[in-house]
């Protein structure tokens, strides 16, 4: 309002000076209406200046410069933290702040235009894509990496090999005790622990096993993947669901500490019962022999090539994909080499 008042006063003074210098006779009604006319003109100029400021902000942001927030599924925190840290150290004028939330919340933030870039394992629905198109927004989805959902158990639990059908029966509620899996087991009821009721981890299994009702009563939600691991490490009857991203980087001290706390379950394939079980290791994710794998997407709604687009391009390029490879996940845009080691 201060700027608008200044512009208005400037216009009035300028007009009066003009009339005085040129000695033009002006109708009194025109002078009377000068104030109201100047208000409209001042408002128009103010809008113009604000518009110019917005354009300047856009021009100041480039693929390697700017300050943005991105929203990421909490399941992928270790990987995204590393990607963001490396990118912002290479491009010192780039500031990216990742905010970690459950999958449901980050999709909502994206649709409400609270954030321009998200990291998720869920594609937008056709209705969501059309809604964005109706508002002249094109959502660009890029596959970034391949992840797996790992099942972890307490160190006192000797059941580290579980069939695909047994996992399905646990989710459907038809097997609720460890004795249902192994009659020799001395453990009690199976407590299934997952990260959040709005997470992509539990959504994956509900869609996979076509669960439309509530989960069985022995399923419990905590707040994060790290809390799942901590809970399982303290409860011998528990089985947890976590993104393998939390336990796959053996060069990371946090990941190693989690690996040492729990057992990682190996699972058989869905339609093959040949006595072979697969852990959520990098090679088995790549060959899709481990049954519970999923894609990680980077989705952008930017209307220009800003910092979000630059980060996505870098993360799906050679440097970003090498970080994915080192983390124990499978890069989506860079080929990997499998090495088979024979032991005698």
N, C-alpha and C positions, 0 to 999 in steps of 0.2 A: 504493500500500500504506500510506503514511503516513496518508492520509485515512481509509482503512478502519479502521486501528488506532485512530485518534482517535475515530471514530464508535462503535467497539466499546467502548472504555473509557468513553465518555460514557453509553452505554446501561447498562453494569454499575453505574456510580456512581449513575445516576438510579434504577435499580431498588432498590439498597441503601438509598438515602435514603428512597424511598417506603415500603419495608418498615419502616424505623426509625420514621418519623413516624406511620404508621398502626398500629404494633405488631401487624402481621399475622404469625401463625406460619406459616412456610413450610417445607414438607418439605425435608429435607436433599438429597434427590435432585434437587429442582428447582433448588436453589442450585448443585449440582454441574454441572447441565446448562446453567446460565445462560450460561456462556462460549461454548459451542457454538451456542446459539440466537442470541446476540448477533452471532456471526460471520455467520450467514446474513442477519440483519437489516441488518448493516452493509454486506454485499455488495449487498443489494437497494437500499439507499439510495445506494450509490456508483454503481450502474448508472443509477439515476434521475437523479443529478446529471450524469453523463456525457451521458445522453440529452438533458437540458435544455440542456447546453452545445452539443450538435449543433444543436438547434432554434434556439438563439440565433444560431449562425453563419449558419444559413439565413436567419433574419429580418434579420440585419445586411447581407445581400447583396440588392441590388435591381437593377433594370434599368440603373441609372446609378451604382451604388456597389458596391464590392467589389474583390477581387483574384483574378484567374483566369489560367490559361494556355490558349492555344488552339494547335492544331497545323495548319500550313498546308503545302501543297505548295510546295516551293522555287521552282517555276516562277512563282508568283504573289507573290513577295516584294516587288517594288517597289510593287504595288498595295496589298497588305495592310499594309505598313509605313505608307503614307500614310493609309489608313483608320483604323488604330489610333491613329496620332499625332493625327489630327484629333479623333477621338472622345474620347480621354483628355484633350485640351486643352479640349474643351467641357465635359466632366464630370470635374472635378479629383479627385473621390473614387473614380474608376474607374481601376483598374490592370489592364491587359491585356498579357500577355507572349506574343508569338507565337513559336513554335518551328517552324523550317523543316526538313522532312524529305522524303525520297522518298514518293511516293504509297502504296506498299505499307506503309511503316512507320506512317504516320498512320492508315491504316485499322485496323491492328492495335492501335494505341494507343486508338483509339475503341472498338473491340470489347472491349478489356480494361479499360475504364473508367479509363484513365490520363489521359484528357482528355475534357471535356464538349462541346467545339465543334471542328469541323475544317473546313478549306477545301480542296476537292478537285474534280477534274474527273470523278470516278468516283462513280456512284450505288452505294449499298449493294445487294448481291444480295438476292433474296427469302429465301434461307437466313439471311443475316445479319439481316435485318429480323425474321424469325420467331424467331431465337435471342434477340434483344433483347426481343421481346414475351413470350417464355417467362420472362424475368427481370423482367417488368413494366416494361420500358423502351420508350417510344415514340420512335423516331428521327424527327425532323422535318427534312425536306430542303427547302431554299429555293434556287431559281435566283437567282444573284447577278449574273452578268455573262456575256457571250459573249466567248470568247478565240479565238485562232487559233494554229496551229503554223506558224512561219515557217522557211523553208529559207534558209540564208545561205552565201555562198561568198566566197572570197578576192578581194581587189581586183584581182588579176592575171587573174582568170577572167572572160572575156567572155561566158560562157554564163549570162545572167540571165533567159532565157526557157526554161522546161522544160515539156514536156507532162505531163499527168497520167499518161499511160501510161508515159512514161519514168521517172517517179518510182516507179511501181509496179514496173517491171522492175528498178530498182536495189534495191528492198527484197526482191524475189524472187531476186536474184542473177543474173539473166540479162543484166544490163548492168553491167559493172564498170570500164570505162574511159571517160574523157571522150570519146574518139573514137567510142564507141558511141552517143553523143548527137549529136555533131557531128564528122564525118570530118575537118574542117579543124582541129580542136582540137590544140594542141601540149602539152596536159597529159597526165599519166599515169593511173595507177589512181585511181579515186574512193574516197576515205576518208570514210566517213559517221561523224560524231561526234555523240554524244548525251550527255545529262547523267548518267544513272545507270541501271543495269540494273533497278532497282526503280521507275523513274519512270513517271509517267503519260504523258509525251511518247512514249516508245517503245511503251508499251502501246497507245496510240491507233492507231499505224500498224500494229502487229501485228494488232490486231482488224480494222482497215479492210481490210487486204490478206489477211486470213485466214491469217496465218503461225502455224503450230502448232509448227514445229520451231525450231531455233536460227537466229539471224540469220546472214547471210552473213559470211564471215571478214573482210571489209573494213569491218565496223561496229565502232566503238570507243566505250567509255564513259569519261567523265571523272567529275567530281564535282558540277558545277553548270552552270546555264545560262550564267553569266558565263565559266566555263572553256571552254565550247564556243566562245563568241565569240572568246576570246583564242587558242584553238588554231587556229581557222579563219583568223584574221587573220595567223598566222605560217606557214601551210602552204597553198601555192597549189593543191594537188590536193584539198583537203578541202571537204566540204559539211556544214554543221551543222544541227541541229534545235533550235530554241529556242521558248519561248513568246513570242509577239509582245509580251507585256507588258513584256519587257526592252528593246524597241527602238521602242515606240510613242509614248511621251510626249516630244514634241520640246521641251517646256519644262523637262525634267529634264536636268541636266548629265550624269549617268551614262548615261542613255538616249542622249543625243546622242553621247557618246563611243563607245558601242557601234555606233551607226549609221554613224559615220565610219570604223569599222574594217573593215566587211564590206559586201558586196553583198547585197541582199534579192531573192530569186528570185521572179519572177512565174510563175504556174502556170495552165495551161488547165483548163477544166472537164472533168468525167469523160466525158460522152457528147457533147460538142459540140466539133467540130474546125473552127472557123471562123477560126482565126488570132488569136483574142483571148486575152490572158493577164491574170491578175489578181494583184496584190500583196495581202498581208495587211493592207490598209488598213481603216480603220474603216467606211467606206461599203460595201466589198465583204464585210466580215464581216457587216454588218447585212443585206445583200441575199442573203447566202449564195452569192455568185458565186465567192468564193475557196473552193476545195474542202476545205481542212483546218481546219474550225472545231469548237469544242466549248463546252459550258456549264461554268461554274464554280458549284459548289454550296457553300452553307453548311449544315452538318448539325449538329444539336444533339441531345443526349440528356439535357438538363436535366429534372428532375422538378418544377421550380418556375420561376417567372419571375425568373431571376437575371440576372447581368451578361451572360452569354453570350447570352441571349434578347434583352436590351436592345441589345447590339451588332448582332445580326442584324437586328432591327427598324430600327435606325438606318441600317445599311449598305444595306438594301434600300429605304430611304425616300429622300426628295428629296436630302438633303445627301450621303448615301453614294453615291447613283447619279450625282451630278454629278462626284464624284471619279473614278468609273469612266469617265464620258464624257471628262473631261479627260485621263485616262491613255491614251486612244487605243483603249480597248476599247468594247464596246457594252453599255449598261445593260440589265438584264433586266426591270426593273419601271418604267422611265420612257421614254416615247416620245422619239425623236430626230428631228431635221429634217435631211433630206438636201438639200444645195445643189449644183446642177450648174453648173460654170463652163465656159463655152465660150471657147476661145482661137482667135484668128484667125491 
